[in-house]
Amino acid sequence: MTRHLITSAIPYINGIKHLGNLVGSQLPADLYARYQRARGNEVMFLCATDEHGTPAELAAAKAGKPVAEYCEEMHAVQAEIARGFRLSFDHFGRSSSPQNHRLTQHFAGRLADAGLIREVSEKQVYSNADGRFLPDRYIEGTCPNCAYDKARGDQCENCTKQLDPTDLIEPRSAISGSTDLEVRETKHLYLKQSGMRDELNAWIDSKTDWPILTTSIARKWLNDGDGLQDRGITRDLDWGIPVKKGDEDWPGMEGKVFYVWFDAPIEYIACAGEWAEAHGLDDAAWQRWWRTDMGADDVRYTQFMGKDNVPFHTLSFPATILGSGEPWKLVDYIKSFNYLNYDGGQFSTSQGRGVFMDQALAILPADYWRWWLLSHAPESSDAEFTWENFQASVNKDLADVLGNFVSRVTKFCRSKFGEAVPEGGTWGAREEALIGHLTEQLKAYEGHMEAIEVRKAAASLRAIWVAGNEYLQDAAPWSTFKTDPDQAAAQIRLALNLIRFYAVISRPFIPDAAAQLLQAMQTGDDRWPNDLTETLGLLAPGHAFTVPDVTFRKITDEEREAWQVEFSGTRG
């Protein structure tokens, strides 16, 4: 048994996320967590809401609520939607938690003691109309790198270039839209990342198994232009973690808070502390996952995120961990994803474009979305959601291949042998060949899951489903029954065991359907298959089953056309 620490990029609190957000972090992280649990490994799967900074303040103001109240309400909403998609977090925390306050201030104190923080007097954009400084995301404008006209003051979401607010062309206030802006002087703290460039470069170079997407983005920010730059870690905002040096006040930093991108990744660690407290456990319970001097040296830590989050997770957060001089666990593997686009455009929370998670669940159960999103995950390049492709994938993969197999086998058995696994007959060359083929396919599937090759894993799983259908078509027990009922019984006995086998190995992708199939087979035995000859004989003659309801229904052309109109790209 190995131990796996798994974190998903934490979503902003500012509203319900779209399907592109889901497939870029939380959903593949859940797939991997479910798979590792199924293999008998110990898993700690953590996520949280990112509640500080501009997105929270702007969204709360738009909703007409105090920001703390807004965040509490939206955390509950996001947690409920996560449950709807069957995201199996061990804990879904909050970056505004007391644990994250303490830990963020602790790291700041350690970095200061190590000489890695400097005070900087800088010029910053001030909005006369709003009566406040406008750091990072409070400012929108045109990106100087790619000319995207909705770039934010901290980063362009189109080309991922990190920016300062003063870099933007034709800047405007994200609060009021005012262009009555001026530059004033203010004082902030900077993390001296530039002094850690060689250490970070060596660390990234040691990660030879990382995806090309991850390492290419990391090296770009390390080496392009002037290389790694020092980064501001405080902001002139009201909502956030007050700037302190551990438990001590920080002279000159009164009224300021830590920058959201400084405290948000620290929430990964703090979230484990929240988990321990929620379960009545002591600090040692969570520290064994995060501190190498408390046992975390044997933990495999994997992060999941969209490509726009890579710079902060490969540079700024590791700089915080390394710079602290304490034995915190560093990430072992970063699985990053490209963008999922929507029907000829882009998903965008801020612009309200695309299908959002709550809307998706109102249309169809979670498994339909989980299967499509994971089997089309944007790994090697950007992917695109279209309603035609979604309909075709659901109808062919889920309804025609898996669902049809289950329906044909169980209904035929009920009509000819009753609702119990039939006895009689023996396996022959055809069955032995199927077991050999499935053994190879299962190894391929396991290999892709271990390597977190999501689309390849989905393709391997589908191939395993297809193999059962091909066997059923070739063996034709409905014809065999006419001349050799015992042999037909042996064929159906194998097919019923295939249903249980499919349920067990498919659960990371489609957990609800898997549970339905196990219930229909009236078994709680969900052990991962090792010996397929043994596995495909676990449901012995006489074992009762029930014919399940339709596992997956087909999407009609009328439904698809209606959804295309209803979700034409904007969210009201």
N, C-alpha and C positions, 0 to 999 in steps of 0.2 A: 504494500500500500504506500502510495506517495501522497504528499500534501500539496494542494493547489490553492494558491491565493489568486483570485480573479477579480479584477475591477473593470467596470465600464465607465467611460467618460460620463461625468455627472451632468445631467441636463439642466439648463437654466430654468428658473422658476417661472419665467414670464410666459405662461400659457401652456396649452397642450401641444405636444410635439407631433411632427408629421412622420410619415413612413420612412422618409429618408434618414431622419434622426434615429429611428428605431433600428434600421438595418445597419447603420454605421457604427453602432456600439453595443447597445443593450441586448439586442436579439442574438447576434453571434456569440456574445459573452455567455448568454443563457444556454445556448446550444452546447458550448464547450463545458460549462459547469455541469449540465445534466449528463453529458457523456462521461465525464470523469467520475461523477457519483455512481453512474451505472456500472463502471468498471471497478467499483469498490474502493475508490480513493477518497480521502478526506478533503472536503472543499470548503473554502470560505469565499463566498461570492458577495461582493459589496458594491453598492451604488448609493447615490444620494441626490438631493436637489441642490443646485448651485444658487444660493439665495442672496448673494451680496452684489453690490455694484449697480451699474446703470440699468441693466435689464429689469431688475427687481423694482427699482424706484420708479422707472417710467411706467411699467405695467401697473403698479399699485396706484400711481397718480391717475392713469387712464381709467382704472376701475373705481376711483374715488374712495379708496380705503387706505388706512395706515399701512405702511409697508410690512410691518411685522404680522399684522392680521392677514394681509394678502398672502404672504409667504406660507403661513400656517394652513390657510385654506387650499392653496394650490399644491402644497405638498400632499395633502390628503387626496386631492384629485389625481395627481400623477401616480400616487401609490395605488389607487384603485384601478386606474387604467393599466398599470404594470401587472397587477393581478389578473386583469382581463386578458392580457396577452400571455399569461402564465409565466412571467419572468420570475425565476425562482431565487430571488435575492435571499441571502441569509439575513441581511439587514438593509433597509432602504432609509438612509439617514438624511441629515440636514446640515449644510455647511454653516448654519447659524447656531449650531449646538454649542453648549458650554464646553464640550470636549474639544471642538475645533477652535474656539476662542483661546483656550489655554495652550493648546499645542502650537497654534500659529504664533502666539506671543513667545512661546518657548523657543521655537526655531529662530525667530527674529533675534532674540537675545543671544543664542549660540552663534549665529552668524556675525553679530556685532562684536562679540568677544573674540571671534576669529579674524577680525579685521576685514570682513567681507561686505560691510555695509558702509556707505558714505553718504553724507548729507550734501544735497545739491540745491543751489538756488537756481531756479529755472524760470523761463518765461512760458506762460500757459494761457490758453485761450479763456477769455472771460466774456460772458454774455451779459450785456447791459440790460437786455429785455428780461432775462431770467434772474438777474442779480446774483450770479454765482459763477464759479469756475466751471468749465466744461471739459473735463478730462475724457480721454478715450472714447467710449461708446456714446457719450452725450453729443458727439459731433459727427455729422455725416458730410460727405462731399465726394469729389471725384478722385479716384486713385491715381497717383502720379506715375504708377507703374503700368497699369493696364487700362486706364481710363474708365473703369467701372464707376458709374455715377452714384452708387449707394454704398460706397466704402465707409467703414467705421473708422473712428479715430485711433483704434488699436491694431486693427488688422483688416485687410481687404478679403472678404469671404469669397471673392471671385478668383483671385490669383494667389491667395494665402500670404501675401507679403505683409510682414509686420510693419506697422506704421506708428508714427507719433501724430497727435492731432494737428500739429502745425504743418505736417506734410501734405494735408489734403488741399485740393484745388477747389475753389469756390465753397468753402466750408459753411455749414449752417447748424444751428442748434437742433438737436434731436428732440428737445423738449417743446420748443415753440416754433421752430422753423425759421427763427430770426437770423438774419445775416449781419445784425448789428453786433459784431464781435470785435474784441480788441485783445491784445496780448499784455498780460500783467505778470509781475514777478511773484513766485511762491516758492516754498521750500519743501523738498521731499527726500525720501530715503531711496537709495539705489543699491541693488544687489550687484556686487562687482563680479559679474559673470566672466568678463574678459580675462580676469586673472586665473580662471579655471579652464580656459580653452584647451590647453594641452591634456589636462586630466579627462575632460569630457570627450575629447577626440579619441584618446586611447581607450576609454570605456566603450564608445560606440564602435570602434574598430574591432573590439573583442567580440562583438555580437554578430558573428558571421552567419548566423541562421535567421537573422531578421529579414522580413520582407523588403524587397528593393524599394517599395514605396516609402517605407519608414526611414530607411537609412539615407535614401537620396534627399529627402526633405531635411533630415537632421544635418547632413553634411553641407547642404546648401546654406543653411543659416550659420553654420560654423565657419565656412570658408569664403562665401561670396562677399565681395566688397571689402569692407574693413573687418570682416569676421564677426565673432560673437561680441555683442555690445552689452554694456551694463544696462540693467533694466530697472525702471522705477517700480517700487513695491508699495507705495502709499498713494493715496488720493484725497482730494478735498471733497469728501462726501460725508453725509450724516449717517448713512446706513452701512454698517460693516463692523469689522473687528477693530476696536480701538487700538491705536499704535502704542504698544508697550514693549519694554525690553524684559521679557519674562514677566515677573510680577511688578516690575518697577515702571514708573512713568518715564516717558522719553522726552526730555526737555526740548522744546521747540516744535514738538509734534502734536501738541494739544489740538483736539478737534478734528484730527485726521484719522483715517482708517486705512487698513492694509488693502492693497490692490487685490481685486477679486481673483486674479490669476496667480497671486501668491498664496492666498488661503485656500482656494478651491482644491488643488491637488492634495494639500495636507489633509483635507477631509477624508481622503481614502483611508488614512491611518486613524483619524478621529472616529470615523464610522465604525471601525472595529471596537473602539472604546464604547460607543453607543450600544453596539450589539451586546457587549459584555454586561453593561449596566442593565439593559433590558431583560437579560436572562439571569440577573442576580449573581454574576460571576465577578471575580477579582481581576485586577490589572494583568496578572500573569496569563489569564485566559486569552486576552487579545494580543499581548506582547509576544506570545509564542508564534504569532503569525508575522510580526513586524520587526522584531529585534533579534539580530543574529546572536546576541549574548543570552537570549531567552529561548532559543531553540528554532528560530526562523532560518537557520542556515540550511536546513533540509527542505525548505519550502520552494516550490516553483511558482514564481509570480508572473502572471500574464495580464497585460492591459489591452483593452479594446477601445478603439476611437476612430473618428473620421480624420481624414488627412489634414484638416485645418487645425486640429489639436496637437499634431505631432511636434511642432517646435517647442511647445511648452513642456511636453512630457519627456522629450529627449534632451532638453537643455536646461530650462529654468527649474523644473522640479528636481531633477538629479543634482543640479548645482546646490539647491537647498539642502538635499539629503547629504551629499558629500561634504558640503561646507560646514555642516553642523558638527562634524567630527565624531558623531555618535554612531553606534552600530545598527543603523536602520537598514531594512531590507530594500535593495534596489531591484527594479524590474528586470526580469530575465528575458521577456519576450513582449514586443509591442506589435499587435496585429492592427494595422491601420487599413482603412477603407477609402475608396474614392467616393464620388457623389452618386446618389440615385436621383435621376431627373424625372420630371413628371410630364408625360404626354406632350413632348415637344418644348417644354420649358423647364424651369427649376422649381423644386420644392423650396419654400421659404416661410419660416414662422413669422418673420417680421412683415412680410408682404402678404401673408395669408393665402399662399398659393399651394394647392395640392390636396391630397387626402390626409386627414389628420387621424391620430390614433383612435380617438373616441368615435369618429365617423366610421372608420373601418369596422370597429366592433359592432356598430349599429347595423351594418350591412350583412356581415357574415361572421361566423365564429372564428376564434383566433387561429385555429390550425390552417385554415385556408390561406390567411395572410402570412403566417409563419413559413409555410411551405414555399409560397411564391417568392417571398423576400429572400429567404436563405438560398433557394435554388438559383436565384438571379443576383446574388450578392455582388456588389461592385468592387471586386478584388483587384483585378489586373487593369481595369479601366472603369470609367464612369458607365453606369447602366441606366436604363430608362424604363419606367413603369408605363405601360399602355394597357388599356382595358381589354384590347383584343388578346394580348399576350397573357394577361391574367386569366381571362376566361379559358383560353386554350390550355394553359398549364393545369388549372384546377380540373377541367373536364377530362383531360387525357391522363394526367399523372395520378390524381387523387381518386376521381370517380371511375374512370375506365380501367385503370391498372389495379390499384389497391382495393378500392371499394367493390369493384365488380368481382374480384377474386373471392373476397370474403362472402359476398352475397351468393355466388354460385355454389361454393363449397357447402356452406351451412344449409342452404335451402335444399340442395340435392340430398344431403345426408338426412335431413329431417324427413324428406319424402320417401326415401328408400330404406333407411335404417333406424329412424327415430332420432331424438335429440340426445344422443350419446355416441361416444367414439365407437365405431363398429369394430368387431373382432373378425379374424379370418384372413387368409392370404398371407403372402410374404413379399418382401421387396425383391426386385430383380435388377437387371442391368440398368434399366432406365432410372430407377430410384437411386442406385449407387452413383450413377453419372451425375444426377442432380445434386446429390450431397457433395460430391467432389467439386462441382462447379460453384456451389454456394459457399463452400469453404474458402475457395480462392477469392470470391467476391467479397466475403466478409473480411478477409485480411486486407483487401484493398480499401474497403470502407473504414476499417479501424485505422489504417495508415493515414488516410486523408483527415480523419477526425483528430488524430494525435498531432498532425502537422497544421491543423486549423486551416485546411484547404476546403472552404465551406461549399463552394459550387461543386467541386469534385466529389466531396462526400455525399452531397445530394444526388449526384448522378450515379454514384455507386449504389446508394440505397434504392433508387428507382430501378436499377438493373437487377437487384435482388428481388424486388417485387415482380418485375417482368419475367424472371426465371420461373417463378411459381406459376404464372399464367401460361407460359409456354409448356411447362410440364403438364398442366391440367388439360391444355388443348391437345397435346400429344397423347397423353394417357387415355383421355376421353372416357372417364369412369361411367358416364351415362350409357356409352355403347358397351363397355366391358361388362356392365351389370347384366346385360341381356344374356350373355353366354357364360360368365364366370363371376357370380356375385361376390365370392370370397376375394378375388383379386381386386374387384372394384372397392371392396371394404378396405383393403390394404392401401389403395391409392387415396381414398378419402381420409383414412387415418393419418397418412402423411400430410395431406393438405390441411387438415384441421390443426396439426402441430405446426405447420408453416404459419398459420394465423397467429398463434402464440409467439412464435419466433419473430414475425414481423412486428408485433406489438412491442416487444422488448427492445429491438434494435432501432425502431422508428421513434421511440418516445422522445429523444432529444429534439427531434424536428416537430412532431405532432403529438404532444403529450395527452391531449384530450381524447383523440381517436385511439391512441394506444391504451389508455385506461378503459375505454369502451370495449375494445377487443378483448382485453384480459378479463373484464367482467363477463363478457359473452362466453368466453371459454371457461368461465367459472374457476379461475385459478389466481392465486396470489403469488405464484412462483414467477418472479421477474428477474431471475438470475441471468447474467450476460452469458451467451453461448460460448463454450470452449470447444467441446466435441459435438459436432453437428449430428452425428449418428445418435448420440445419446439425447441431444436436445430435441430432435424430431421424433422421439419416442416417449417424451415426458407425459403427454396426455395419453394414458393407457386405455385399452378397450374397456368400455363401461363408464368412462368419465363423462359426466353430463355437461351439456352446453346449451346455450340458447341462441336462436337466430337474432343477431343484433338489428337494431334499426339501421336505416341507410347511413353508412359511414360517412360518405361525402356525396352530396347532391350536385348535379350539374348546374352551371350558370346558363340561363337562357339568353338568346340574342336580345330579347326584349329588355331583360334586366340590364345587360351590358349597355345597351343604347340609352336607357334611362339614367344609368349612373354616369355615363359620359356627359350627359347634359347637366345633371345635378352637380357634378364635381368638375366643372369646366375650368377650374383654376383659381377660384377665389373662395375665401371663407368669410361668411357674413358675420 
